[in-house]
Each structure stands twice: as structure tokens, then as C-alpha cells.
């Protein structure tokens, strides 16, 4: 089994996704080598790699961040958006400028707005076990288990608690398992009579609840397969 070369390119943020990646390193070392980490504050040339995890959203006012992301795309056989900021823009999409240290920076977007990605792993942050499982499925060629990550990568809009309510709760698909409330990083979802209710002011549009919901994730995969079928 060929060992993968793995890199992390960090575009900035709370660093929670990077911490999850580092916590996963002991397990990752079984089948891959983490060869480097690059941050947007540094000047460097990215090495070639089998997998590059990009963490953080891309600031559309920052030419350096955009060029760094494009370079990562060129050097990666597989480019993965890791964490909800990289996948959907997350909480950074609420930025309006005026914050330190770069007050001119005000437009943050998912990295898929700039480059093509193969997979997306949302979460705020995604747990280490998810990262390890993803790499294990990838190196062993288990495409069926990777469909959800491909489906999320193909989305054209962010996911949020509103989407969960519309697609699952209001349509009668919710089974009351509570996975959405357990996964929400801001406690924006609460269970009332075994059905989630959204506290709008707390939702940061990270999409974690949607992907963790068994019903919603089934919908994502089904829509992705239908999209692929319609194009063939």
C-alpha cells in the first residue's frame, strides 16, 4: 500500500480544524506521512502532495491568499476542504470589515469559489476520527464511503440549521435522534418533544448539523447521485 504525502494549507481562522488534524496524526501515520504545514502569513513554495487539506475560508480581498490557494490546487493530487469555514465560509462569512489586524478584509468565501475541490469535510471543527476515516477510505479505494464528502464538495450554497429544518424536520423525515443538537458547536439547536428547534441568532451556518443528520446526509448523497446521472 502506497503511503500518502499529506499537507495542510491554513488560510486562517480559529485553528480548531488544524488542531483536529494534528490530533489525528498518530492514526494518520499508519498510512500517510504529514510532510508540512503552510500558513497564509508565510512566503513559501508548496511541495507536491497526494492530499492537501485546506483549512479556513479564503479572503477574496487578499490576493496572496487566493494565489496560495491556487498553488495548493496545482500541487495537490487531491484537494480537500477541511472544516466548515473552508467548505461553506462558516462564521467568517459574517465578517464586515473593521476587525483587527486587517480591517480591510471583509469578504470571506468557501475555497470552492476559487478552485475545484474533490472532497469537503465540514464540521466546526470536524473530529479527528472523521479525518482518519476519510483517509483510510481514500487509500483503500472505498468510494461508497466517500460519497458524502464528494456530495458536500459539489454543493453550490452553504448549509445551515435552516436547511435542516426545511429538508428534514418540516418534511416529516426527522427521527428525533438528536445527532444535530449534539453536533452543533454553538448550541443553536435544541430538542423540543424530540424535534429540533433553531435559535436563529446562534446559527453560524457551519452545516455541521445537516451533515451529521442521518436523514439529511442521505438526501445529500441521493441528490449528488441524481446530478451525476443527469450529466451522463
Beta strands, then each sheet from edge to edge (+ up, - down):
strand 1: 4-10
strand 2: 32-39
strand 3: 49-55
strand 4: 58-59
strand 5: 76-82
strand 6: 108-109
strand 7: 119-121
strand 8: 189-192
strand 9: 195-198
sheet 1: 2+ 1+ 3+ 5+ 7+
sheet 2: 4+ 6-
sheet 3: 8+ 9-
end
